[in-house]
Amino acid sequence: MLFLLLMLQLSPLDVDGVWATENGRAHVEIVETEDGSIRGQIIWYASFEEDQAEGETGILGVTLLEDYERRDDGWRNGTIYNLKNGRAFRSAIFRTGEDTLNVQGCLGPFCRDQHWTRVPEDQIVRLQRKPVADTAGKE
């Protein structure tokens, strides 16, 4: 009975929050947009400190998920970006448990699933880039 009540309360569309990618190397904050879609941006990733030390801009703040359509069973016809090769893929997101998402990326009829887990509130870290020094006019 408790399981049934939990499932009734669990909306497949409730994906707002911070989610750890399958490999745990990035955290993506998903929010609903003004137009009723959802967008996911990277707020933390494992190699951030290395990138900052090397002067790299890294992937902080990159929009990874966007342009999804609300459906009864989840979010469909969105776009997910592969940061390794810069390609965009058709995507769907389904809530599979209280703290789990199935994030799907597809190329034609072939799809790959990833299972993301919700990051607990007390473990959410929002990274900030170091400010760029203003060297204009200094010689």
N, CA, C and O atoms as CSV, one atom per row, in Angstrom:
chain,resi,resn,atom,element,x,y,z
A,1,MET,N,N,0.817,-1.188,0.000
A,1,MET,CA,C,0.000,0.000,0.000
A,1,MET,C,C,0.873,1.269,0.000
A,1,MET,O,O,0.585,2.225,-0.720
A,2,LEU,N,N,1.938,1.267,0.813
A,2,LEU,CA,C,2.844,2.418,0.861
A,2,LEU,C,C,3.495,2.644,-0.493
A,2,LEU,O,O,3.647,3.787,-0.926
A,3,PHE,N,N,3.883,1.556,-1.171
A,3,PHE,CA,C,4.499,1.661,-2.492
A,3,PHE,C,C,3.533,2.313,-3.473
A,3,PHE,O,O,3.936,3.169,-4.260
A,4,LEU,N,N,2.267,1.918,-3.435
A,4,LEU,CA,C,1.261,2.476,-4.327
A,4,LEU,C,C,1.082,3.969,-4.069
A,4,LEU,O,O,0.980,4.748,-5.017
A,5,LEU,N,N,1.043,4.376,-2.812
A,5,LEU,CA,C,0.919,5.796,-2.482
A,5,LEU,C,C,2.123,6.585,-2.977
A,5,LEU,O,O,1.974,7.692,-3.495
A,6,LEU,N,N,3.316,6.018,-2.818
A,6,LEU,CA,C,4.534,6.683,-3.281
A,6,LEU,C,C,4.492,6.868,-4.793
A,6,LEU,O,O,4.839,7.935,-5.298
A,7,MET,N,N,4.073,5.841,-5.512
A,7,MET,CA,C,4.025,5.920,-6.970
A,7,MET,C,C,2.982,6.940,-7.434
A,7,MET,O,O,3.180,7.603,-8.452
A,8,LEU,N,N,1.876,7.070,-6.701
A,8,LEU,CA,C,0.864,8.057,-7.065
A,8,LEU,C,C,1.384,9.475,-6.882
A,8,LEU,O,O,1.005,10.380,-7.625
A,9,GLN,N,N,2.254,9.671,-5.892
A,9,GLN,CA,C,2.819,10.993,-5.631
A,9,GLN,C,C,3.977,11.325,-6.562
A,9,GLN,O,O,4.321,12.496,-6.722
A,10,LEU,N,N,4.573,10.328,-7.168
A,10,LEU,CA,C,5.745,10.504,-8.009
A,10,LEU,C,C,5.318,10.852,-9.431
A,10,LEU,O,O,4.862,9.982,-10.173
A,11,SER,N,N,5.462,12.097,-9.805
A,11,SER,CA,C,5.090,12.533,-11.143
A,11,SER,C,C,6.253,12.302,-12.100
A,11,SER,O,O,7.393,12.644,-11.785
A,12,PRO,N,N,5.970,11.719,-13.278
A,12,PRO,CA,C,7.043,11.516,-14.255
A,12,PRO,C,C,7.594,12.832,-14.794
A,12,PRO,O,O,8.653,12.855,-15.420
A,13,LEU,N,N,6.875,13.926,-14.553
A,13,LEU,CA,C,7.299,15.233,-15.053
A,13,LEU,C,C,8.109,16.016,-14.032
A,13,LEU,O,O,8.691,17.048,-14.367
A,14,ASP,N,N,8.154,15.548,-12.802
A,14,ASP,CA,C,8.872,16.249,-11.739
A,14,ASP,C,C,10.352,15.875,-11.784
A,14,ASP,O,O,10.799,14.962,-11.090
A,15,VAL,N,N,11.098,16.598,-12.614
A,15,VAL,CA,C,12.522,16.313,-12.763
A,15,VAL,C,C,13.390,17.490,-12.311
A,15,VAL,O,O,14.615,17.439,-12.428
A,16,ASP,N,N,12.761,18.543,-11.798
A,16,ASP,CA,C,13.523,19.690,-11.299
A,16,ASP,C,C,14.466,19.235,-10.193
A,16,ASP,O,O,14.113,18.403,-9.357
A,17,GLY,N,N,15.663,19.790,-10.204
A,17,GLY,CA,C,16.627,19.473,-9.166
A,17,GLY,C,C,18.010,19.279,-9.734
A,17,GLY,O,O,18.260,19.545,-10.909
A,18,VAL,N,N,18.909,18.812,-8.887
A,18,VAL,CA,C,20.291,18.574,-9.294
A,18,VAL,C,C,20.509,17.069,-9.361
A,18,VAL,O,O,20.202,16.336,-8.421
A,19,TRP,N,N,21.049,16.626,-10.495
A,19,TRP,CA,C,21.206,15.208,-10.777
A,19,TRP,C,C,22.662,14.894,-11.116
A,19,TRP,O,O,23.310,15.636,-11.854
A,20,ALA,N,N,23.166,13.791,-10.570
A,20,ALA,CA,C,24.511,13.316,-10.900
A,20,ALA,C,C,24.414,12.444,-12.146
A,20,ALA,O,O,23.559,11.562,-12.230
A,21,THR,N,N,25.288,12.693,-13.107
A,21,THR,CA,C,25.313,11.870,-14.306
A,21,THR,C,C,25.705,10.447,-13.935
A,21,THR,O,O,26.163,10.188,-12.822
A,22,GLU,N,N,25.523,9.537,-14.868
A,22,GLU,CA,C,25.739,8.113,-14.586
A,22,GLU,C,C,27.135,7.825,-14.037
A,22,GLU,O,O,27.287,7.013,-13.125
A,23,ASN,N,N,28.142,8.479,-14.582
A,23,ASN,CA,C,29.513,8.233,-14.110
A,23,ASN,C,C,29.862,9.074,-12.876
A,23,ASN,O,O,30.944,8.918,-12.308
A,24,GLY,N,N,28.956,9.959,-12.459
A,24,GLY,CA,C,29.168,10.765,-11.266
A,24,GLY,C,C,30.151,11.900,-11.438
A,24,GLY,O,O,30.500,12.558,-10.458
A,25,ARG,N,N,30.613,12.152,-12.660
A,25,ARG,CA,C,31.644,13.165,-12.896
A,25,ARG,C,C,31.076,14.556,-13.167
A,25,ARG,O,O,31.832,15.514,-13.333
A,26,ALA,N,N,29.735,14.674,-13.214
A,26,ALA,CA,C,29.110,15.990,-13.409
A,26,ALA,C,C,27.770,16.015,-12.695
A,26,ALA,O,O,27.106,14.991,-12.536
A,27,HIS,N,N,27.389,17.225,-12.266
A,27,HIS,CA,C,26.064,17.456,-11.699
A,27,HIS,C,C,25.351,18.442,-12.612
A,27,HIS,O,O,25.903,19.475,-12.992
A,28,VAL,N,N,24.111,18.103,-12.957
A,28,VAL,CA,C,23.319,18.894,-13.881
A,28,VAL,C,C,22.075,19.388,-13.143
A,28,VAL,O,O,21.328,18.600,-12.562
A,29,GLU,N,N,21.866,20.712,-13.175
A,29,GLU,CA,C,20.665,21.266,-12.561
A,29,GLU,C,C,19.591,21.399,-13.638
A,29,GLU,O,O,19.772,22.099,-14.635
A,30,ILE,N,N,18.466,20.710,-13.415
A,30,ILE,CA,C,17.353,20.744,-14.361
A,30,ILE,C,C,16.268,21.647,-13.792
A,30,ILE,O,O,15.847,21.497,-12.645
A,31,VAL,N,N,15.827,22.587,-14.620
A,31,VAL,CA,C,14.759,23.511,-14.224
A,31,VAL,C,C,13.730,23.591,-15.340
A,31,VAL,O,O,14.044,23.385,-16.512
A,32,GLU,N,N,12.499,23.893,-14.956
A,32,GLU,CA,C,11.466,24.124,-15.950
A,32,GLU,C,C,11.626,25.547,-16.472
A,32,GLU,O,O,11.882,26.473,-15.702
A,33,THR,N,N,11.476,25.714,-17.770
A,33,THR,CA,C,11.646,27.023,-18.394
A,33,THR,C,C,10.306,27.735,-18.507
A,33,THR,O,O,9.255,27.131,-18.294
A,34,GLU,N,N,10.346,29.020,-18.843
A,34,GLU,CA,C,9.134,29.828,-18.967
A,34,GLU,C,C,8.185,29.294,-20.026
A,34,GLU,O,O,6.970,29.462,-19.920
A,35,ASP,N,N,8.744,28.643,-21.061
A,35,ASP,CA,C,7.891,28.122,-22.137
A,35,ASP,C,C,7.359,26.720,-21.851
A,35,ASP,O,O,6.766,26.094,-22.729
A,36,GLY,N,N,7.568,26.218,-20.622
A,36,GLY,CA,C,7.026,24.921,-20.241
A,36,GLY,C,C,7.898,23.734,-20.606
A,36,GLY,O,O,7.470,22.588,-20.472
A,37,SER,N,N,9.101,23.988,-21.058
A,37,SER,CA,C,10.055,22.932,-21.364
A,37,SER,C,C,10.957,22.752,-20.134
A,37,SER,O,O,10.651,23.269,-19.060
A,38,ILE,N,N,12.041,22.037,-20.291
A,38,ILE,CA,C,13.058,21.936,-19.247
A,38,ILE,C,C,14.422,22.184,-19.866
A,38,ILE,O,O,14.629,22.003,-21.066
A,39,ARG,N,N,15.357,22.608,-19.002
A,39,ARG,CA,C,16.739,22.852,-19.430
A,39,ARG,C,C,17.645,22.338,-18.320
A,39,ARG,O,O,17.334,22.484,-17.138
A,40,GLY,N,N,18.753,21.742,-18.701
A,40,GLY,CA,C,19.716,21.244,-17.723
A,40,GLY,C,C,21.090,21.823,-17.981
A,40,GLY,O,O,21.628,21.703,-19.082
A,41,GLN,N,N,21.670,22.467,-16.938
A,41,GLN,CA,C,23.009,23.060,-17.060
A,41,GLN,C,C,23.959,22.423,-16.057
A,41,GLN,O,O,23.565,22.037,-14.957
A,42,ILE,N,N,25.209,22.325,-16.461
A,42,ILE,CA,C,26.239,21.750,-15.600
A,42,ILE,C,C,26.615,22.766,-14.527
A,42,ILE,O,O,27.011,23.889,-14.836
A,43,ILE,N,N,26.485,22.357,-13.248
A,43,ILE,CA,C,26.834,23.260,-12.142
A,43,ILE,C,C,28.070,22.786,-11.385
A,43,ILE,O,O,28.643,23.534,-10.594
A,44,TRP,N,N,28.485,21.531,-11.631
A,44,TRP,CA,C,29.681,20.977,-10.990
A,44,TRP,C,C,30.218,19.878,-11.884
A,44,TRP,O,O,29.448,19.140,-12.500
A,45,TYR,N,N,31.548,19.764,-11.959
A,45,TYR,CA,C,32.143,18.615,-12.639
A,45,TYR,C,C,33.500,18.321,-12.015
A,45,TYR,O,O,34.152,19.201,-11.451
A,46,ALA,N,N,33.904,17.070,-12.131
A,46,ALA,CA,C,35.054,16.552,-11.388
A,46,ALA,C,C,36.379,17.226,-11.719
A,46,ALA,O,O,37.208,17.395,-10.825
A,47,SER,N,N,36.606,17.614,-12.962
A,47,SER,CA,C,37.912,18.168,-13.333
A,47,SER,C,C,37.935,19.696,-13.314
A,47,SER,O,O,38.808,20.300,-13.936
A,48,PHE,N,N,37.003,20.325,-12.619
A,48,PHE,CA,C,36.909,21.784,-12.574
A,48,PHE,C,C,38.201,22.433,-12.090
A,48,PHE,O,O,38.692,23.371,-12.718
A,49,GLU,N,N,38.753,21.949,-10.985
A,49,GLU,CA,C,39.974,22.540,-10.413
A,49,GLU,C,C,41.142,22.464,-11.398
A,49,GLU,O,O,41.907,23.420,-11.526
A,50,GLU,N,N,41.282,21.330,-12.095
A,50,GLU,CA,C,42.344,21.189,-13.097
A,50,GLU,C,C,42.167,22.207,-14.211
A,50,GLU,O,O,43.127,22.861,-14.620
A,51,ASP,N,N,40.932,22.342,-14.707
A,51,ASP,CA,C,40.660,23.295,-15.788
A,51,ASP,C,C,41.001,24.716,-15.364
A,51,ASP,O,O,41.603,25.468,-16.131
A,52,GLN,N,N,40.617,25.087,-14.139
A,52,GLN,CA,C,40.894,26.435,-13.640
A,52,GLN,C,C,42.397,26.672,-13.538
A,52,GLN,O,O,42.885,27.742,-13.903
A,53,ALA,N,N,43.127,25.682,-13.046
A,53,ALA,CA,C,44.577,25.816,-12.888
A,53,ALA,C,C,45.268,25.989,-14.243
A,53,ALA,O,O,46.289,26.668,-14.347
A,54,GLU,N,N,44.700,25.365,-15.278
A,54,GLU,CA,C,45.290,25.445,-16.617
A,54,GLU,C,C,44.729,26.611,-17.422
A,54,GLU,O,O,45.103,26.793,-18.581
A,55,GLY,N,N,43.840,27.401,-16.828
A,55,GLY,CA,C,43.263,28.540,-17.532
A,55,GLY,C,C,42.192,28.159,-18.535
A,55,GLY,O,O,41.815,28.971,-19.379
A,56,GLU,N,N,41.697,26.933,-18.453
A,56,GLU,CA,C,40.648,26.462,-19.367
A,56,GLU,C,C,39.286,26.950,-18.886
A,56,GLU,O,O,39.069,27.139,-17.689
A,57,THR,N,N,38.373,27.151,-19.829
A,57,THR,CA,C,37.028,27.568,-19.452
A,57,THR,C,C,36.193,26.395,-18.977
A,57,THR,O,O,35.270,26.584,-18.185
A,58,GLY,N,N,36.489,25.184,-19.441
A,58,GLY,CA,C,35.767,24.006,-18.991
A,58,GLY,C,C,34.313,23.991,-19.427
A,58,GLY,O,O,33.912,24.715,-20.339
A,59,ILE,N,N,33.533,23.157,-18.761
A,59,ILE,CA,C,32.147,22.947,-19.154
A,59,ILE,C,C,31.148,23.524,-18.152
A,59,ILE,O,O,29.944,23.304,-18.286
A,60,LEU,N,N,31.625,24.247,-17.167
A,60,LEU,CA,C,30.753,24.838,-16.167
A,60,LEU,C,C,29.748,25.775,-16.833
A,60,LEU,O,O,30.134,26.665,-17.592
A,61,GLY,N,N,28.458,25.575,-16.549
A,61,GLY,CA,C,27.409,26.419,-17.102
A,61,GLY,C,C,26.912,26.009,-18.475
A,61,GLY,O,O,25.984,26.619,-19.007
A,62,VAL,N,N,27.516,24.985,-19.053
A,62,VAL,CA,C,27.083,24.535,-20.376
A,62,VAL,C,C,25.690,23.919,-20.268
A,62,VAL,O,O,25.412,23.147,-19.351
A,63,THR,N,N,24.816,24.271,-21.219
A,63,THR,CA,C,23.486,23.677,-21.291
A,63,THR,C,C,23.619,22.320,-21.959
A,63,THR,O,O,23.998,22.221,-23.125
A,64,LEU,N,N,23.304,21.281,-21.207
A,64,LEU,CA,C,23.440,19.903,-21.678
A,64,LEU,C,C,22.112,19.363,-22.214
A,64,LEU,O,O,22.095,18.544,-23.132
A,65,LEU,N,N,20.999,19.829,-21.633
A,65,LEU,CA,C,19.657,19.363,-21.998
A,65,LEU,C,C,18.791,20.576,-22.320
A,65,LEU,O,O,18.840,21.582,-21.612
A,66,GLU,N,N,17.982,20.480,-23.408
A,66,GLU,CA,C,17.071,21.593,-23.705
A,66,GLU,C,C,15.988,21.182,-24.687
A,66,GLU,O,O,16.087,20.159,-25.365
A,67,ASP,N,N,14.942,22.018,-24.744
A,67,ASP,CA,C,13.862,21.928,-25.738
A,67,ASP,C,C,13.028,20.649,-25.655
A,67,ASP,O,O,12.706,20.063,-26.689
A,68,TYR,N,N,12.680,20.214,-24.473
A,68,TYR,CA,C,11.868,19.011,-24.298
A,68,TYR,C,C,10.385,19.336,-24.366
A,68,TYR,O,O,9.964,20.451,-24.056
A,69,GLU,N,N,9.606,18.352,-24.773
A,69,GLU,CA,C,8.155,18.470,-24.807
A,69,GLU,C,C,7.559,17.642,-23.680
A,69,GLU,O,O,7.945,16.494,-23.461
A,70,ARG,N,N,6.618,18.238,-22.973
A,70,ARG,CA,C,5.932,17.568,-21.863
A,70,ARG,C,C,4.973,16.514,-22.426
A,70,ARG,O,O,4.159,16.807,-23.302
A,71,ARG,N,N,5.081,15.295,-21.916
A,71,ARG,CA,C,4.152,14.216,-22.260
A,71,ARG,C,C,3.677,13.573,-20.963
A,71,ARG,O,O,4.241,13.845,-19.903
A,72,ASP,N,N,2.672,12.742,-21.023
A,72,ASP,CA,C,2.130,12.125,-19.817
A,72,ASP,C,C,3.154,11.268,-19.075
A,72,ASP,O,O,3.130,11.198,-17.846
A,73,ASP,N,N,4.053,10.618,-19.814
A,73,ASP,CA,C,4.982,9.674,-19.190
A,73,ASP,C,C,6.380,10.247,-18.958
A,73,ASP,O,O,7.249,9.548,-18.438
A,74,GLY,N,N,6.610,11.497,-19.333
A,74,GLY,CA,C,7.934,12.096,-19.155
A,74,GLY,C,C,8.172,13.213,-20.147
A,74,GLY,O,O,7.226,13.804,-20.668
A,75,TRP,N,N,9.424,13.499,-20.405
A,75,TRP,CA,C,9.823,14.574,-21.311
A,75,TRP,C,C,10.409,13.952,-22.573
A,75,TRP,O,O,11.289,13.095,-22.493
A,76,ARG,N,N,9.925,14.381,-23.740
A,76,ARG,CA,C,10.359,13.779,-25.008
A,76,ARG,C,C,10.767,14.851,-26.021
A,76,ARG,O,O,10.531,16.044,-25.831
A,77,ASN,N,N,11.387,14.376,-27.102
A,77,ASN,CA,C,11.764,15.222,-28.244
A,77,ASN,C,C,12.640,16.399,-27.859
A,77,ASN,O,O,12.559,17.465,-28.469
A,78,GLY,N,N,13.478,16.208,-26.844
A,78,GLY,CA,C,14.428,17.232,-26.454
A,78,GLY,C,C,15.768,17.004,-27.126
A,78,GLY,O,O,15.911,16.165,-28.016
A,79,THR,N,N,16.734,17.766,-26.677
A,79,THR,CA,C,18.084,17.662,-27.225
A,79,THR,C,C,19.071,17.490,-26.088
A,79,THR,O,O,19.024,18.215,-25.094
A,80,ILE,N,N,19.972,16.517,-26.242
A,80,ILE,CA,C,21.072,16.328,-25.313
A,80,ILE,C,C,22.354,16.483,-26.112
A,80,ILE,O,O,22.460,16.011,-27.244
A,81,TYR,N,N,23.333,17.157,-25.501
A,81,TYR,CA,C,24.603,17.417,-26.193
A,81,TYR,C,C,25.686,16.495,-25.657
A,81,TYR,O,O,25.810,16.285,-24.451
A,82,ASN,N,N,26.463,15.951,-26.581
A,82,ASN,CA,C,27.622,15.145,-26.226
A,82,ASN,C,C,28.812,16.097,-26.185
A,82,ASN,O,O,29.250,16.597,-27.222
A,83,LEU,N,N,29.328,16.343,-25.000
A,83,LEU,CA,C,30.397,17.328,-24.854
A,83,LEU,C,C,31.729,16.850,-25.421
A,83,LEU,O,O,32.608,17.665,-25.703
A,84,LYS,N,N,31.885,15.553,-25.591
A,84,LYS,CA,C,33.151,15.038,-26.132
A,84,LYS,C,C,33.301,15.333,-27.617
A,84,LYS,O,O,34.404,15.609,-28.090
A,85,ASN,N,N,32.181,15.275,-28.364
A,85,ASN,CA,C,32.287,15.490,-29.807
A,85,ASN,C,C,31.452,16.663,-30.319
A,85,ASN,O,O,31.471,16.958,-31.514
A,86,GLY,N,N,30.711,17.342,-29.418
A,86,GLY,CA,C,29.945,18.514,-29.800
A,86,GLY,C,C,28.661,18.224,-30.553
A,86,GLY,O,O,28.005,19.147,-31.035
A,87,ARG,N,N,28.292,16.953,-30.662
A,87,ARG,CA,C,27.079,16.604,-31.403
A,87,ARG,C,C,25.854,16.662,-30.512
A,87,ARG,O,O,25.934,16.480,-29.297
A,88,ALA,N,N,24.719,16.919,-31.144
A,88,ALA,CA,C,23.435,16.950,-30.454
A,88,ALA,C,C,22.627,15.715,-30.854
A,88,ALA,O,O,22.681,15.260,-31.997
A,89,PHE,N,N,21.878,15.185,-29.888
A,89,PHE,CA,C,21.071,13.994,-30.136
A,89,PHE,C,C,19.653,14.216,-29.622
A,89,PHE,O,O,19.434,14.969,-28.673
A,90,ARG,N,N,18.693,13.548,-30.264
A,90,ARG,CA,C,17.317,13.552,-29.777
A,90,ARG,C,C,17.323,12.862,-28.417
A,90,ARG,O,O,18.073,11.910,-28.197
A,91,SER,N,N,16.479,13.350,-27.505
A,91,SER,CA,C,16.552,12.851,-26.142
A,91,SER,C,C,15.178,12.777,-25.486
A,91,SER,O,O,14.246,13.489,-25.861
A,92,ALA,N,N,15.083,11.900,-24.504
A,92,ALA,CA,C,13.892,11.788,-23.657
A,92,ALA,C,C,14.369,11.586,-22.227
A,92,ALA,O,O,15.443,11.033,-21.991
A,93,ILE,N,N,13.557,12.041,-21.273
A,93,ILE,CA,C,13.885,11.888,-19.858
A,93,ILE,C,C,12.661,11.322,-19.150
A,93,ILE,O,O,11.551,11.837,-19.282
A,94,PHE,N,N,12.889,10.249,-18.396
A,94,PHE,CA,C,11.813,9.600,-17.668
A,94,PHE,C,C,12.195,9.461,-16.203
A,94,PHE,O,O,13.318,9.069,-15.888
A,95,ARG,N,N,11.291,9.772,-15.329
A,95,ARG,CA,C,11.490,9.581,-13.891
A,95,ARG,C,C,11.259,8.107,-13.604
A,95,ARG,O,O,10.173,7.593,-13.872
A,96,THR,N,N,12.253,7.418,-13.065
A,96,THR,CA,C,12.128,5.978,-12.834
A,96,THR,C,C,12.051,5.614,-11.360
A,96,THR,O,O,11.830,4.452,-11.019
A,97,GLY,N,N,12.230,6.582,-10.497
A,97,GLY,CA,C,12.148,6.348,-9.066
A,97,GLY,C,C,12.182,7.678,-8.350
A,97,GLY,O,O,12.295,8.732,-8.976
A,98,GLU,N,N,12.085,7.624,-7.042
A,98,GLU,CA,C,12.073,8.864,-6.266
A,98,GLU,C,C,13.315,9.700,-6.525
A,98,GLU,O,O,13.238,10.927,-6.594
A,99,ASP,N,N,14.460,9.041,-6.668
A,99,ASP,CA,C,15.727,9.750,-6.845
A,99,ASP,C,C,16.487,9.301,-8.080
A,99,ASP,O,O,17.715,9.380,-8.111
A,100,THR,N,N,15.774,8.827,-9.105
A,100,THR,CA,C,16.450,8.356,-10.316
A,100,THR,C,C,15.736,8.825,-11.586
A,100,THR,O,O,14.510,8.923,-11.643
A,101,LEU,N,N,16.549,9.109,-12.589
A,101,LEU,CA,C,16.063,9.468,-13.924
A,101,LEU,C,C,16.680,8.522,-14.937
A,101,LEU,O,O,17.802,8.048,-14.758
A,102,ASN,N,N,15.942,8.252,-15.995
A,102,ASN,CA,C,16.491,7.583,-17.163
A,102,ASN,C,C,16.621,8.667,-18.223
A,102,ASN,O,O,15.619,9.227,-18.669
A,103,VAL,N,N,17.854,8.965,-18.627
A,103,VAL,CA,C,18.125,9.983,-19.634
A,103,VAL,C,C,18.555,9.248,-20.895
A,103,VAL,O,O,19.522,8.487,-20.885
A,104,GLN,N,N,17.827,9.485,-21.975
A,104,GLN,CA,C,18.032,8.741,-23.203
A,104,GLN,C,C,18.520,9.667,-24.309
A,104,GLN,O,O,17.970,10.752,-24.501
A,105,GLY,N,N,19.547,9.243,-25.034
A,105,GLY,CA,C,20.019,9.959,-26.206
A,105,GLY,C,C,19.907,9.044,-27.403
A,105,GLY,O,O,20.311,7.883,-27.335
A,106,CYS,N,N,19.360,9.552,-28.514
A,106,CYS,CA,C,19.083,8.693,-29.666
A,106,CYS,C,C,19.650,9.282,-30.959
A,106,CYS,O,O,19.651,10.494,-31.170
A,107,LEU,N,N,20.119,8.398,-31.794
A,107,LEU,CA,C,20.537,8.728,-33.147
A,107,LEU,C,C,19.747,7.787,-34.046
A,107,LEU,O,O,20.036,6.593,-34.113
A,108,GLY,N,N,18.749,8.332,-34.736
A,108,GLY,CA,C,17.841,7.481,-35.507
A,108,GLY,C,C,17.104,6.545,-34.555
A,108,GLY,O,O,16.611,6.979,-33.514
A,109,PRO,N,N,17.027,5.270,-34.906
A,109,PRO,CA,C,16.307,4.325,-34.048
A,109,PRO,C,C,17.156,3.781,-32.894
A,109,PRO,O,O,16.656,3.020,-32.065
A,110,PHE,N,N,18.405,4.156,-32.836
A,110,PHE,CA,C,19.304,3.618,-31.818
A,110,PHE,C,C,19.428,4.580,-30.645
A,110,PHE,O,O,19.758,5.752,-30.823
A,111,CYS,N,N,19.161,4.073,-29.444
A,111,CYS,CA,C,19.177,4.903,-28.247
A,111,CYS,C,C,20.127,4.328,-27.204
A,111,CYS,O,O,20.355,3.120,-27.138
A,112,ARG,N,N,20.668,5.218,-26.400
A,112,ARG,CA,C,21.520,4.837,-25.280
A,112,ARG,C,C,20.933,5.463,-24.024
A,112,ARG,O,O,20.604,6.649,-24.010
A,113,ASP,N,N,20.805,4.676,-22.986
A,113,ASP,CA,C,20.236,5.145,-21.728
A,113,ASP,C,C,21.323,5.388,-20.701
A,113,ASP,O,O,22.323,4.673,-20.645
A,114,GLN,N,N,21.107,6.406,-19.893
A,114,GLN,CA,C,21.939,6.650,-18.715
A,114,GLN,C,C,21.002,6.782,-17.528
A,114,GLN,O,O,19.884,7.281,-17.658
A,115,HIS,N,N,21.460,6.338,-16.382
A,115,HIS,CA,C,20.674,6.438,-15.164
A,115,HIS,C,C,21.329,7.468,-14.259
A,115,HIS,O,O,22.447,7.272,-13.784
A,116,TRP,N,N,20.622,8.568,-14.024
A,116,TRP,CA,C,21.121,9.661,-13.198
A,116,TRP,C,C,20.463,9.579,-11.829
A,116,TRP,O,O,19.321,9.136,-11.707
A,117,THR,N,N,21.182,10.005,-10.804
A,117,THR,CA,C,20.643,9.989,-9.440
A,117,THR,C,C,20.596,11.414,-8.882
A,117,THR,O,O,21.454,12.248,-9.170
A,118,ARG,N,N,19.565,11.660,-8.077
A,118,ARG,CA,C,19.394,12.981,-7.474
A,118,ARG,C,C,20.524,13.233,-6.478
A,118,ARG,O,O,20.884,12.346,-5.705
A,119,VAL,N,N,21.074,14.430,-6.497
A,119,VAL,CA,C,22.106,14.834,-5.547
A,119,VAL,C,C,21.381,15.356,-4.304
A,119,VAL,O,O,20.550,16.257,-4.418
A,120,PRO,N,N,21.676,14.811,-3.124
A,120,PRO,CA,C,21.024,15.296,-1.906
A,120,PRO,C,C,21.311,16.785,-1.690
A,120,PRO,O,O,22.400,17.268,-2.000
A,121,GLU,N,N,20.320,17.502,-1.157
A,121,GLU,CA,C,20.426,18.955,-0.937
A,121,GLU,C,C,21.723,19.354,-0.244
A,121,GLU,O,O,22.353,20.340,-0.625
A,122,ASP,N,N,22.125,18.592,0.772
A,122,ASP,CA,C,23.315,18.967,1.542
A,122,ASP,C,C,24.629,18.657,0.812
A,122,ASP,O,O,25.708,18.943,1.332
A,123,GLN,N,N,24.543,18.071,-0.395
A,123,GLN,CA,C,25.746,17.762,-1.167
A,123,GLN,C,C,25.843,18.560,-2.470
A,123,GLN,O,O,26.754,18.346,-3.269
A,124,ILE,N,N,24.907,19.469,-2.674
A,124,ILE,CA,C,24.922,20.277,-3.901
A,124,ILE,C,C,25.988,21.359,-3.793
A,124,ILE,O,O,26.043,22.114,-2.822
A,125,VAL,N,N,26.834,21.410,-4.820
A,125,VAL,CA,C,27.887,22.428,-4.899
A,125,VAL,C,C,27.716,23.145,-6.233
A,125,VAL,O,O,27.670,22.513,-7.289
A,126,ARG,N,N,27.621,24.470,-6.174
A,126,ARG,CA,C,27.561,25.275,-7.396
A,126,ARG,C,C,28.909,25.958,-7.553
A,126,ARG,O,O,29.245,26.878,-6.807
A,127,LEU,N,N,29.670,25.499,-8.526
A,127,LEU,CA,C,31.002,26.046,-8.747
A,127,LEU,C,C,30.919,27.424,-9.368
A,127,LEU,O,O,29.951,27.756,-10.052
A,128,GLN,N,N,31.945,28.221,-9.125
A,128,GLN,CA,C,32.063,29.558,-9.709
A,128,GLN,C,C,33.423,29.656,-10.384
A,128,GLN,O,O,34.433,29.211,-9.839
A,129,ARG,N,N,33.436,30.237,-11.564
A,129,ARG,CA,C,34.714,30.464,-12.244
A,129,ARG,C,C,35.467,31.584,-11.546
A,129,ARG,O,O,34.869,32.499,-10.979
A,130,LYS,N,N,36.791,31.496,-11.598
A,130,LYS,CA,C,37.608,32.597,-11.090
A,130,LYS,C,C,37.430,33.789,-12.019
A,130,LYS,O,O,37.368,33.616,-13.236
A,131,PRO,N,N,37.348,34.985,-11.470
A,131,PRO,CA,C,37.242,36.163,-12.344
A,131,PRO,C,C,38.503,36.318,-13.186
A,131,PRO,O,O,39.614,36.035,-12.738
A,132,VAL,N,N,38.303,36.765,-14.393
A,132,VAL,CA,C,39.432,37.006,-15.291
A,132,VAL,C,C,40.023,38.361,-14.940
A,132,VAL,O,O,39.301,39.352,-14.836
A,133,ALA,N,N,41.345,38.403,-14.755
A,133,ALA,CA,C,42.015,39.668,-14.410
A,133,ALA,C,C,41.911,40.636,-15.575
A,133,ALA,O,O,42.089,40.252,-16.731
A,134,ASP,N,N,41.624,41.878,-15.270
A,134,ASP,CA,C,41.533,42.917,-16.296
A,134,ASP,C,C,42.936,43.483,-16.532
A,134,ASP,O,O,43.507,44.155,-15.673
A,135,THR,N,N,43.467,43.195,-17.709
A,135,THR,CA,C,44.818,43.668,-18.029
A,135,THR,C,C,44.799,44.764,-19.073
A,135,THR,O,O,45.850,45.176,-19.564
A,136,ALA,N,N,43.611,45.241,-19.416
A,136,ALA,CA,C,43.516,46.290,-20.449
A,136,ALA,C,C,44.193,47.574,-19.964
A,136,ALA,O,O,43.943,48.022,-18.846
A,137,GLY,N,N,45.014,48.140,-20.766
A,137,GLY,CA,C,45.658,49.404,-20.475
A,137,GLY,C,C,46.859,49.298,-19.525
A,137,GLY,O,O,47.442,50.313,-19.145
A,138,LYS,N,N,47.222,48.075,-19.146
A,138,LYS,CA,C,48.384,47.914,-18.236
A,138,LYS,C,C,49.573,47.423,-19.050
A,138,LYS,O,O,49.468,46.464,-19.815
A,139,GLU,N,N,50.690,48.086,-18.874
A,139,GLU,CA,C,51.898,47.679,-19.590
A,139,GLU,C,C,53.062,47.645,-18.662
A,139,GLU,O,O,54.175,47.324,-19.079
